Amino acid sequence: MARRKGRPVDGVLLLMKPEGMTSNHALQRAKRLFFVEKAGHTGALDPLATGVLPLCFGEATKFSQFLLDADKRYRSTFLLGVRMNTSDADGEVVAEASAAHVTLDAIKQALIPLTGDILQVPSMFSALKHQGQPLYKLARDGIEIERQPRPVTVYAIEILGFRPGERAEVDVDVRCSKGTYIRSIAEDLGFALGCGAHVKTLHRSAAGLFVEEQCISLEALEKEFEQGSYEALDKHLLRADAPVATLPEIVLPESSAHYFRLGNPVQDSQVYRVGQQGDMVRVFCTETGGSSQQFLGLGELTDDGRVAPKRIIANRSANEQ
């Protein structure tokens, strides 16, 4: 008999990633626990980092890009006076200087140019790829590639605490757009203060709509699994449409839903109420009996009052109801 590859489970797991583990390792452990056939994460966290790591299972992976593109929020501690080759505590020291002269007011002033719409040069120890190779792998081989500055938005940096001294520390809360490197903020802050700096700790507290209070740890999942089964863990999964929950919805009658599933645009009077041409919407249909709705996928509104399929899912698992 052929070995089963996993269960056809569709949904989103909000995992609290532990320190010292890669995002992929966390993903693989969760995938084994749930015994799912397909899974992916929605934006890697460094091994040093902890916090919100949404994992998409099955058909939910079709919407993972929405979480990759979502805004993020982080709490971090920057250690002033020490520069690291990786710009975080996992690296090697490249320079040291006293931070005794640094004041809270100086930090506040130095952070002003680092907020708003800015350009960041990605770290060589990032997961960005150059000719198919992650930059961090090239960096470990002693190879440095010229990186172009990338536009990002830092909505706000709030100072949560400051401990002065030769090796001063500042705790910050950062709200930012996708692609923002907190280690680059630390590096730039240290440069502005004239003493160098790096990320000592990093915690993602929010990813899009999802916050840390919604997350569950691998340890908690493993404990539940020991007392139950794969299916016993499914209660922790959000619906497959969770990554796109902010989009408006249209509920089609079964007759229209049939053609939508086949990839055909369908006419519906709701189109004019929920948006305008080009808008994306979540599409549902009312199941036989009318007791529940089934998620069909994403559609795009057209100028002639129709909704055209963009990403259709295979409705196959009970946890989407």
C-alpha positions as a printed NumPy array, in Angstrom:
array([[  0.   ,   0.   ,   0.   ],
       [  1.151,   3.53 ,  -0.745],
       [  2.044,   5.523,   2.339],
       [ -0.371,   8.304,   3.192],
       [  1.086,  11.753,   2.636],
       [ -1.189,  13.423,   5.144],
       [ -4.743,  14.505,   5.838],
       [ -6.514,  16.942,   3.473],
       [ -6.888,  19.602,   6.161],
       [ -7.548,  23.252,   5.236],
       [ -7.1  ,  26.104,   7.723],
       [ -4.744,  28.499,   9.489],
       [ -2.789,  27.741,  12.642],
       [ -1.502,  30.675,  14.68 ],
       [  1.722,  29.343,  16.142],
       [  3.836,  30.97 ,  18.839],
       [  7.324,  30.384,  17.44 ],
       [  9.912,  29.622,  20.118],
       [ 13.383,  31.139,  20.3  ],
       [ 16.248,  29.227,  18.709],
       [ 14.17 ,  27.483,  16.053],
       [ 13.917,  28.275,  12.352],
       [ 10.468,  29.032,  10.963],
       [ 10.742,  26.04 ,   8.657],
       [ 11.549,  23.705,  11.545],
       [  8.51 ,  25.026,  13.43 ],
       [  6.397,  24.503,  10.314],
       [  7.574,  20.911,   9.865],
       [  6.869,  20.042,  13.502],
       [  3.354,  21.447,  13.255],
       [  2.806,  19.688,   9.936],
       [  3.732,  16.348,  11.505],
       [  1.503,  16.952,  14.531],
       [ -1.548,  17.696,  12.392],
       [ -0.505,  15.127,   9.775],
       [ -1.451,  17.452,   6.924],
       [ -0.491,  16.878,   3.306],
       [  0.341,  20.507,   2.515],
       [  1.535,  23.403,   4.675],
       [  3.448,  26.668,   4.439],
       [  4.357,  29.618,   6.648],
       [  3.571,  33.229,   5.888],
       [  6.836,  35.05 ,   6.424],
       [  9.906,  33.691,   8.19 ],
       [ 11.113,  34.776,  11.596],
       [ 14.823,  34.56 ,  12.411],
       [ 15.832,  31.745,  14.805],
       [ 16.486,  34.447,  17.431],
       [ 12.918,  35.74 ,  17.162],
       [  9.768,  34.537,  18.873],
       [  6.128,  35.305,  18.259],
       [  3.256,  35.151,  15.806],
       [  3.893,  32.697,  12.959],
       [  0.718,  31.978,  10.974],
       [  0.853,  28.602,   9.22 ],
       [ -1.445,  27.8  ,   6.309],
       [ -2.627,  24.235,   5.749],
       [ -4.089,  22.777,   2.568],
       [ -6.237,  25.138,   0.501],
       [ -5.463,  28.023,   2.877],
       [ -1.97 ,  28.154,   1.337],
       [ -3.595,  29.766,  -1.71 ],
       [ -4.103,  32.898,   0.405],
       [ -0.771,  32.971,   2.267],
       [  0.428,  35.899,   0.15 ],
       [ -2.131,  38.121,   1.867],
       [ -0.398,  37.44 ,   5.187],
       [  3.037,  37.88 ,   3.643],
       [  1.897,  41.31 ,   2.463],
       [  0.259,  42.274,   5.771],
       [  1.616,  44.813,   8.246],
       [  3.568,  43.499,  11.225],
       [  4.27 ,  44.551,  14.813],
       [  7.368,  43.752,  16.878],
       [  8.786,  44.248,  20.351],
       [ 12.549,  44.347,  20.438],
       [ 15.474,  45.192,  22.675],
       [ 18.408,  46.969,  21.031],
       [ 21.803,  46.706,  22.711],
       [ 23.854,  49.855,  22.123],
       [ 27.628,  49.86 ,  21.975],
       [ 28.186,  46.609,  20.083],
       [ 27.934,  45.997,  16.338],
       [ 27.427,  42.438,  15.081],
       [ 28.031,  41.103,  11.586],
       [ 24.422,  39.859,  11.508],
       [ 23.011,  42.945,  13.284],
       [ 21.542,  40.613,  15.923],
       [ 22.722,  38.629,  18.938],
       [ 23.295,  35.454,  16.898],
       [ 26.244,  36.986,  15.066],
       [ 29.877,  37.859,  15.785],
       [ 31.151,  41.137,  17.219],
       [ 32.676,  43.432,  14.594],
       [ 33.011,  46.662,  16.608],
       [ 32.529,  47.983,  20.141],
       [ 32.198,  51.494,  21.556],
       [ 30.92 ,  53.093,  24.724],
       [ 27.24 ,  54.01 ,  24.779],
       [ 27.549,  55.891,  28.062],
       [ 26.914,  59.213,  26.342],
       [ 23.562,  58.112,  24.894],
       [ 20.462,  59.729,  26.407],
       [ 16.784,  58.936,  26.006],
       [ 16.256,  62.225,  24.175],
       [ 19.085,  61.398,  21.752],
       [ 17.425,  58.066,  20.969],
       [ 14.078,  59.749,  20.35 ],
       [ 15.68 ,  62.21 ,  17.941],
       [ 17.642,  59.497,  16.139],
       [ 14.491,  57.425,  15.594],
       [ 12.616,  60.221,  13.814],
       [ 14.37 ,  59.716,  10.429],
       [ 13.827,  55.957,  10.792],
       [ 10.025,  56.271,  10.803],
       [  7.606,  56.932,   7.964],
       [  8.242,  55.981,   4.351],
       [ 11.938,  55.1  ,   4.276],
       [ 14.497,  53.138,   2.278],
       [ 16.222,  50.172,   3.899],
       [ 19.241,  48.235,   2.695],
       [ 18.536,  44.548,   3.493],
       [ 21.054,  42.742,   5.664],
       [ 23.385,  40.206,   4.063],
       [ 22.014,  37.838,   6.707],
       [ 18.454,  38.086,   5.423],
       [ 16.495,  35.387,   3.574],
       [ 16.357,  37.45 ,   0.382],
       [ 17.735,  35.564,  -2.596],
       [ 20.446,  36.424,  -5.105],
       [ 20.468,  34.189,  -8.18 ],
       [ 18.504,  31.587,  -6.256],
       [ 20.735,  31.614,  -3.164],
       [ 19.607,  33.118,   0.169],
       [ 21.814,  36.046,   1.122],
       [ 22.564,  34.574,   4.547],
       [ 24.166,  31.517,   2.928],
       [ 26.389,  33.742,   0.801],
       [ 27.266,  35.811,   3.875],
       [ 28.341,  32.686,   5.77 ],
       [ 30.692,  31.907,   2.888],
       [ 32.222,  35.38 ,   3.202],
       [ 30.508,  36.69 ,   0.058],
       [ 28.894,  40.126,   0.126],
       [ 26.47 ,  41.216,  -2.603],
       [ 25.481,  44.792,  -3.309],
       [ 21.86 ,  45.258,  -2.179],
       [ 19.555,  47.941,  -3.449],
       [ 17.581,  49.986,  -0.886],
       [ 13.96 ,  48.878,  -0.612],
       [ 11.003,  51.12 ,   0.261],
       [  9.235,  50.21 ,   3.506],
       [  6.934,  52.033,   5.902],
       [  7.586,  52.263,   9.623],
       [  4.304,  53.552,  11.014],
       [  5.563,  54.122,  14.553],
       [  8.392,  53.3  ,  16.94 ],
       [  7.435,  53.56 ,  20.6  ],
       [ 10.149,  53.477,  23.253],
       [  9.075,  51.119,  26.019],
       [ 12.168,  51.344,  28.202],
       [ 15.745,  52.638,  28.37 ],
       [ 18.656,  51.456,  30.514],
       [ 21.711,  53.744,  30.121],
       [ 25.328,  52.694,  30.48 ],
       [ 28.403,  51.541,  28.614],
       [ 26.202,  48.88 ,  27.039],
       [ 22.877,  50.7  ,  27.047],
       [ 19.636,  48.97 ,  26.095],
       [ 16.433,  50.354,  24.623],
       [ 13.14 ,  48.482,  24.361],
       [ 10.936,  49.416,  21.418],
       [  7.552,  48.591,  19.923],
       [  7.578,  48.84 ,  16.114],
       [  4.592,  48.888,  13.76 ],
       [  5.685,  48.487,  10.155],
       [  4.899,  47.287,   6.652],
       [  5.945,  43.972,   5.163],
       [  9.628,  43.643,   4.343],
       [ 10.815,  45.869,   7.181],
       [ 13.976,  44.633,   8.899],
       [ 14.063,  45.437,  12.611],
       [ 17.786,  44.622,  12.652],
       [ 18.304,  47.384,  10.059],
       [ 16.518,  49.854,  12.343],
       [ 18.83 ,  48.82 ,  15.188],
       [ 21.901,  49.122,  12.955],
       [ 20.858,  52.553,  11.672],
       [ 20.069,  53.75 ,  15.199],
       [ 23.492,  52.681,  16.426],
       [ 25.154,  54.477,  13.525],
       [ 23.211,  57.678,  14.243],
       [ 24.187,  57.536,  17.923],
       [ 27.833,  56.896,  17.091],
       [ 28.177,  53.717,  19.131],
       [ 26.754,  50.897,  17.057],
       [ 23.837,  48.65 ,  18.02 ],
       [ 22.222,  45.305,  17.362],
       [ 19.01 ,  43.409,  18.097],
       [ 19.287,  41.568,  21.397],
       [ 15.758,  40.159,  21.443],
       [ 12.917,  40.193,  18.914],
       [  9.273,  39.22 ,  19.278],
       [  6.566,  39.504,  16.617],
       [  3.408,  40.505,  18.459],
       [  1.105,  40.805,  15.448],
       [  0.891,  39.764,  11.789],
       [ -1.97 ,  41.396,   9.945],
       [ -5.161,  40.778,  11.931],
       [ -3.562,  38.102,  14.098],
       [ -2.089,  38.855,  17.536],
       [  0.013,  36.915,  20.014],
       [ -2.919,  36.233,  22.362],
       [ -4.44 ,  33.996,  19.66 ],
       [ -1.351,  31.804,  19.3  ],
       [ -0.587,  28.368,  20.679],
       [  2.839,  26.85 ,  21.323],
       [  4.256,  23.652,  19.891],
       [  4.583,  22.289,  23.415],
       [  0.873,  22.801,  24.085],
       [ -0.035,  21.136,  20.795],
       [  2.237,  18.181,  21.507],
       [  0.689,  17.732,  24.944],
       [ -2.816,  17.737,  23.452],
       [ -1.738,  15.28 ,  20.775],
       [ -0.449,  12.84 ,  23.38 ],
       [ -3.911,  12.853,  24.957],
       [ -5.886,  12.628,  21.731],
       [ -5.302,  12.393,  17.994],
       [ -4.631,  14.428,  14.873],
       [ -8.281,  15.422,  14.675],
       [ -8.257,  16.624,  18.297],
       [ -5.931,  19.456,  17.256],
       [ -8.18 ,  20.707,  14.452],
       [-10.119,  22.915,  16.869],
       [ -7.135,  25.268,  16.861],
       [ -7.446,  25.942,  13.124],
       [ -9.028,  29.087,  11.743],
       [-11.043,  28.828,   8.539],
       [ -9.268,  28.739,   5.197],
       [-10.452,  32.287,   4.438],
       [ -8.895,  33.717,   7.631],
       [ -5.975,  35.379,   5.734],
       [ -8.507,  37.351,   3.643],
       [-11.098,  37.984,   6.352],
       [-10.958,  41.756,   5.815],
       [-12.335,  41.423,   2.27 ],
       [-16.091,  41.873,   1.734],
       [-18.145,  38.781,   0.996],
       [-20.728,  37.67 ,  -1.523],
       [-23.012,  34.7  ,  -0.928],
       [-24.092,  33.017,  -4.15 ],
       [-27.102,  30.757,  -4.634],
       [-26.208,  27.153,  -5.444],
       [-27.117,  27.624,  -9.116],
       [-24.557,  30.422,  -9.563],
       [-22.012,  28.764,  -7.284],
       [-21.938,  25.757,  -9.626],
       [-20.697,  27.885, -12.53 ],
       [-18.336,  29.888, -10.283],
       [-16.668,  26.632,  -9.199],
       [-16.157,  25.778, -12.858],
       [-14.236,  29.017, -13.367],
       [-16.993,  31.116, -14.927],
       [-17.882,  34.727, -13.993],
       [-21.426,  34.902, -12.605],
       [-23.97 ,  37.703, -12.393],
       [-25.166,  38.791,  -8.967],
       [-26.967,  41.873,  -7.664],
       [-24.696,  42.012,  -4.59 ],
       [-21.761,  43.107,  -6.76 ],
       [-22.959,  46.721,  -6.849],
       [-23.345,  46.824,  -3.058],
       [-20.005,  45.416,  -1.931],
       [-17.492,  47.253,  -4.122],
       [-16.438,  48.443,  -7.529],
       [-14.664,  47.089, -10.584],
       [-11.404,  45.34 ,  -9.739],
       [-12.167,  44.813,  -6.033],
       [-11.496,  41.381,  -4.547],
       [-14.223,  39.638,  -2.538],
       [-14.663,  36.397,  -0.639],
       [-17.242,  34.196,  -2.306],
       [-19.492,  31.777,  -0.412],
       [-22.515,  29.708,  -1.263],
       [-25.399,  28.626,   0.916],
       [-25.39 ,  24.879,   1.325],
       [-28.444,  22.702,   0.875],
       [-30.798,  23.356,   3.782],
       [-29.4  ,  26.861,   4.279],
       [-27.848,  26.108,   7.677],
       [-24.266,  27.044,   6.785],
       [-22.129,  28.728,   4.172],
       [-19.278,  27.206,   2.224],
       [-16.213,  29.226,   1.215],
       [-15.577,  28.929,  -2.518],
       [-12.58 ,  31.241,  -2.938],
       [-11.819,  34.76 ,  -4.1  ],
       [-13.508,  36.622,  -6.894],
       [-12.909,  39.91 ,  -8.666],
       [-15.767,  42.317,  -9.387],
       [-16.263,  43.255, -13.024],
       [-17.782,  46.398, -14.535],
       [-20.873,  44.534, -15.776],
       [-22.081,  43.34 , -12.365],
       [-20.408,  39.961, -12.322],
       [-17.896,  38.308, -10.001],
       [-15.075,  36.469, -11.766],
       [-13.214,  33.595, -10.054],
       [ -9.599,  34.405,  -9.118],
       [ -8.645,  31.677,  -6.624],
       [-11.014,  28.755,  -6.219],
       [-10.54 ,  26.219,  -3.445],
       [-11.418,  22.556,  -3.265],
       [-14.052,  22.287,  -0.548],
       [-13.159,  19.008,   1.006],
       [-12.682,  19.374,   4.78 ],
       [-15.1  ,  19.968,   7.591],
       [-13.017,  22.642,   9.298],
       [-13.94 ,  25.266,   6.711],
       [-17.559,  25.35 ,   7.776]])
